[in-house]
Structures are given as C-alpha cells and as structure tokens.
C-alpha cells in the first residue's frame, strides 16, 4: 500500500493540472471578452455584450458524458472527446451582435476555431437558438504549453431567457415531456425569435436617425467654423 502512495500523488497532480487547464482557458476567453467590451464602450460608445457567464463541468457531468460517448478513463481521451468541459456564455443585445462578437473572437490569431454550430439559422427541433463555437486556445503552464478546448455560446437575452426556463421545465419533470408542452415550448421559442427581430428592426431605425442627426450637426459645425475662419482672415 505504501508503495502506491507516490503513484496516487502523481495521479492527483495530473488531475489537478488537467482541471487547472480549463480554469486558465476560461480566464483567457473572459479576458478577451472584457477587452472587447471596454473597446466598444470607449471607442464605439456602444456595448453589444450584456453579460458573460462561465462554468466548468462537474466531475459527475464529465463522467456521464464519458459513458455517453464511450470514452476511456484516460485524461487524454477525455480531453479530446469532451470538448465542452469549459464553457463561456456571452449574452448579446441583438442577433446581429452575436455574429459580430463571434467574428471578432474567430479572427484572433491565438484562437483556433474547431467547430461552429449555428442554431440561430438552423434552430434545434425543440426551438433552441444560439451560436456555438468550439475553439482551442493555448495555455502556458510552468513546464509546457497545452491547447485547450472551450465551448463558447453566444445568444441574445430572449434566447437565453427561453433556454434557461426550458431547462428548468425539463429538469422539474424528469420524464418524457407531453407533446402539447413540447409544441408550446416551440411556439414560445418562435415568439422569442420574433421579439428579437422586432427589437433589432427598432434598433436599426434608431441608428439611422442618430446617423442623420450626426450628419446635420457636423454640417452645421463645419459651416459655422468656416464662417468664423473667414471673419478672422478679413
């Protein structure tokens, strides 16, 4: 038994390092999103990101997924086959913001996009909508560099509201959901999508009005400045 203690310590260290990789990966993504938020607020005077949440799957969730996918208990196998151990959810104001943020993250040189699932253009059968990116980012440890998978979900407030409540409804009733309830949930998802579209149309109209007002103000400012300059020269 005593002879096995060093092996147990090594195993504990490997598991600790394995989970740390995902914590560090989340910090990397969160930092990238914070930078985008600050840039938008300071330069563009508009922030498309409402809020950000992150999570690491619990050991039980990882085990359940291992069984579902038929993974071995090797950490390398788990890492390669379970790519949503670390997850970041970005909630945006409008649907067009989802694709803007997605493109900005995809264009960063140290982000490797592995898979894209667009459940906005192609909603799931139950009505679920969201943009999912599976990415790999480098994590620099004391003695090595690791490429770590992170799942990024980007959705609007309405999409997130529907997904959160749909999950709670299914969680409460741990059996097959009756068809009429499934149909009602799909209808609610469609209504949320229509609300997103309406709010985006209104936002687009406001942006057109703002651009028009800014153009008028600039013209007035330029005319006034030229008049003062001419007066000064005379």
C-alpha positions as CSV (number, residue, x, y, z in Angstrom):
1,X,0.0,0.0,0.0
2,X,2.8,2.4,0.9
3,X,4.5,1.7,-2.5
4,X,1.3,3.0,-4.2
5,X,1.4,6.4,-2.5
6,X,3.7,8.1,-5.0
7,X,1.5,6.8,-7.8
8,X,-1.5,8.2,-6.1
9,X,0.2,11.6,-5.7
10,X,1.2,11.6,-9.3
11,X,-2.4,10.8,-10.3
12,X,-3.7,13.6,-8.1
13,X,-1.3,16.1,-9.6
14,X,-2.2,15.1,-13.1
15,X,-6.0,15.5,-12.4
16,X,-5.3,18.9,-10.7
17,X,-3.3,20.1,-13.7
18,X,-6.0,18.8,-16.0
19,X,-8.7,20.8,-14.4
20,X,-6.5,23.8,-14.0
21,X,-6.0,24.0,-17.8
22,X,-9.8,24.6,-18.1
23,X,-9.8,27.2,-15.4
24,X,-7.0,29.1,-17.2
25,X,-8.7,28.6,-20.6
26,X,-11.8,30.3,-19.2
27,X,-9.7,33.2,-17.9
28,X,-8.2,33.7,-21.3
29,X,-11.6,33.8,-23.0
30,X,-13.1,36.1,-20.3
31,X,-10.1,38.5,-20.7
32,X,-10.6,38.6,-24.5
33,X,-14.3,39.4,-24.0
34,X,-13.6,42.1,-21.3
35,X,-11.2,43.8,-23.8
36,X,-13.9,43.8,-26.5
37,X,-16.4,45.2,-24.0
38,X,-14.0,48.1,-23.0
39,X,-13.1,48.9,-26.6
40,X,-16.8,49.1,-27.6
41,X,-17.7,51.3,-24.7
42,X,-14.8,53.7,-25.1
43,X,-14.4,53.9,-28.9
44,X,-17.8,52.9,-30.3
45,X,-19.9,54.2,-27.4
46,X,-22.0,51.1,-27.6
47,X,-21.6,47.7,-25.9
48,X,-23.2,44.7,-27.7
49,X,-22.4,42.4,-24.7
50,X,-25.0,42.4,-21.9
51,X,-23.2,40.0,-19.6
52,X,-20.9,36.9,-19.6
53,X,-21.0,33.7,-17.5
54,X,-18.7,30.7,-17.4
55,X,-18.6,27.3,-15.9
56,X,-16.5,24.1,-15.7
57,X,-18.4,20.8,-15.9
58,X,-18.7,19.0,-12.6
59,X,-16.9,15.6,-12.2
60,X,-20.3,13.9,-12.3
61,X,-21.2,15.6,-15.6
62,X,-17.9,14.7,-17.1
63,X,-18.4,11.0,-16.1
64,X,-21.9,11.0,-17.5
65,X,-20.6,12.3,-20.8
66,X,-17.7,9.8,-20.8
67,X,-20.3,7.0,-20.5
68,X,-22.5,8.5,-23.2
69,X,-19.6,9.0,-25.6
70,X,-17.9,5.7,-24.7
71,X,-14.6,7.4,-23.6
72,X,-11.9,5.6,-21.7
73,X,-10.8,7.0,-18.3
74,X,-7.6,8.4,-19.8
75,X,-7.3,12.1,-19.4
76,X,-6.0,12.5,-23.0
77,X,-9.1,10.7,-24.3
78,X,-11.4,12.8,-22.1
79,X,-9.7,16.0,-23.3
80,X,-10.1,15.1,-27.0
81,X,-13.6,13.8,-26.9
82,X,-15.4,16.0,-24.3
83,X,-14.9,19.5,-25.7
84,X,-17.3,21.4,-23.6
85,X,-15.7,20.8,-20.2
86,X,-15.1,24.6,-20.1
87,X,-17.9,26.8,-21.3
88,X,-18.4,30.5,-21.7
89,X,-21.8,32.1,-22.4
90,X,-22.0,35.5,-24.0
91,X,-25.3,37.3,-23.9
92,X,-25.7,40.0,-26.6
93,X,-28.3,42.8,-27.1
94,X,-29.3,41.9,-30.7
95,X,-28.9,39.0,-33.1
96,X,-26.5,40.8,-35.4
97,X,-24.3,41.4,-32.4
98,X,-23.9,37.7,-32.0
99,X,-22.2,37.3,-35.3
100,X,-20.1,40.4,-34.7
101,X,-18.7,39.1,-31.5
102,X,-18.3,35.6,-33.0
103,X,-16.3,37.0,-35.9
104,X,-14.1,39.1,-33.6
105,X,-13.2,36.0,-31.5
106,X,-12.6,33.8,-34.6
107,X,-10.3,36.4,-36.1
108,X,-7.9,36.5,-33.1
109,X,-4.7,34.7,-34.0
110,X,-4.4,32.5,-30.9
111,X,-8.0,31.2,-31.2
112,X,-8.4,28.1,-33.4
113,X,-12.0,27.5,-34.4
114,X,-12.6,23.8,-34.4
115,X,-16.4,23.7,-34.9
116,X,-19.3,26.1,-35.5
117,X,-22.9,25.1,-34.8
118,X,-25.4,27.8,-35.8
119,X,-28.6,27.1,-34.1
120,X,-29.9,30.6,-35.0
121,X,-30.1,30.0,-38.7
122,X,-30.9,26.3,-38.1
123,X,-32.7,26.0,-34.7
124,X,-32.9,22.7,-32.9
125,X,-36.2,20.7,-33.2
126,X,-37.3,22.0,-29.7
127,X,-36.8,25.6,-30.8
128,X,-33.4,26.2,-29.2
129,X,-31.4,29.1,-30.7
130,X,-27.8,30.0,-30.1
131,X,-24.4,30.2,-31.8
132,X,-21.9,27.6,-30.6
133,X,-18.2,27.8,-31.2
134,X,-15.8,25.1,-30.2
135,X,-12.3,26.7,-30.0
136,X,-8.8,25.7,-29.0
137,X,-6.6,28.2,-27.2
138,X,-3.0,27.9,-25.9
139,X,-2.4,27.7,-22.2
140,X,1.1,28.2,-20.9
141,X,1.9,26.2,-17.8
142,X,5.2,26.2,-15.9
143,X,6.7,23.4,-18.0
144,X,4.5,23.1,-21.1
145,X,2.0,24.6,-23.4
146,X,-1.4,23.0,-23.8
147,X,-4.1,23.5,-26.4
148,X,-7.4,23.5,-24.5
149,X,-10.9,23.2,-25.9
150,X,-13.6,25.8,-24.8
151,X,-17.2,25.9,-25.9
152,X,-18.5,29.5,-26.5
153,X,-22.2,30.0,-26.6
154,X,-23.4,33.4,-27.9
155,X,-27.1,34.3,-27.8
156,X,-29.5,37.2,-27.2
157,X,-31.3,38.0,-23.9
158,X,-34.5,36.5,-25.4
159,X,-32.7,33.3,-26.5
160,X,-31.1,32.9,-23.1
161,X,-34.4,33.5,-21.3
162,X,-36.1,30.8,-23.3
163,X,-33.2,28.3,-22.9
164,X,-33.0,28.8,-19.1
165,X,-36.7,28.3,-18.5
166,X,-36.9,25.4,-20.9
167,X,-34.1,23.7,-19.0
168,X,-35.9,24.3,-15.7
169,X,-39.2,22.9,-17.0
170,X,-37.5,19.7,-18.3
171,X,-35.5,19.4,-15.1
172,X,-38.6,19.5,-12.9
173,X,-40.3,16.8,-14.9
174,X,-37.7,14.0,-15.3
175,X,-39.8,12.0,-17.8
176,X,-40.9,12.3,-21.4
177,X,-42.5,15.7,-21.8
178,X,-46.0,15.5,-23.3
179,X,-46.3,16.6,-26.9
180,X,-48.6,19.6,-26.2
181,X,-46.0,21.0,-23.9
182,X,-43.2,20.5,-26.4
183,X,-45.3,22.3,-29.0
184,X,-46.0,25.2,-26.6
185,X,-42.2,25.5,-25.9
186,X,-41.5,25.6,-29.6
187,X,-44.2,28.3,-30.0
188,X,-42.6,30.3,-27.2
189,X,-39.1,30.0,-28.9
190,X,-40.7,31.3,-32.1
191,X,-42.2,34.2,-30.2
192,X,-38.8,35.0,-28.7
193,X,-37.3,35.0,-32.1
194,X,-39.9,37.3,-33.4
195,X,-39.3,39.6,-30.5
196,X,-35.6,39.6,-31.3
197,X,-36.3,40.6,-34.9
198,X,-38.7,43.4,-33.9
199,X,-36.2,44.9,-31.4
200,X,-33.4,44.6,-34.0
201,X,-35.6,46.5,-36.5
202,X,-36.3,49.2,-34.0
203,X,-32.6,49.5,-33.1
204,X,-31.7,49.8,-36.8
205,X,-34.2,52.6,-37.2
206,X,-32.7,54.4,-34.2
207,X,-29.2,54.1,-35.6
208,X,-30.4,55.6,-38.9
209,X,-31.9,58.6,-37.0
210,X,-28.7,59.0,-35.0
211,X,-26.5,59.0,-38.1
212,X,-28.8,61.5,-39.8
213,X,-28.7,63.8,-36.7
214,X,-24.9,63.5,-36.5
215,X,-24.6,64.4,-40.2
216,X,-26.7,67.6,-39.7
217,X,-24.7,68.6,-36.6
218,X,-21.4,68.1,-38.4
219,X,-22.6,70.2,-41.4
220,X,-23.7,73.0,-39.0
221,X,-20.4,72.8,-37.1
222,X,-18.4,72.9,-40.4
223,X,-20.4,75.9,-41.8
224,X,-20.0,77.8,-38.5
225,X,-16.3,77.1,-38.3
226,X,-15.7,78.3,-41.9
227,X,-17.7,81.5,-41.3
228,X,-15.6,82.3,-38.2
229,X,-12.4,81.5,-40.1
230,X,-13.4,83.8,-42.9
231,X,-14.2,86.5,-40.4
232,X,-10.8,86.1,-38.8
233,X,-9.0,86.4,-42.1
234,X,-10.8,89.6,-43.1
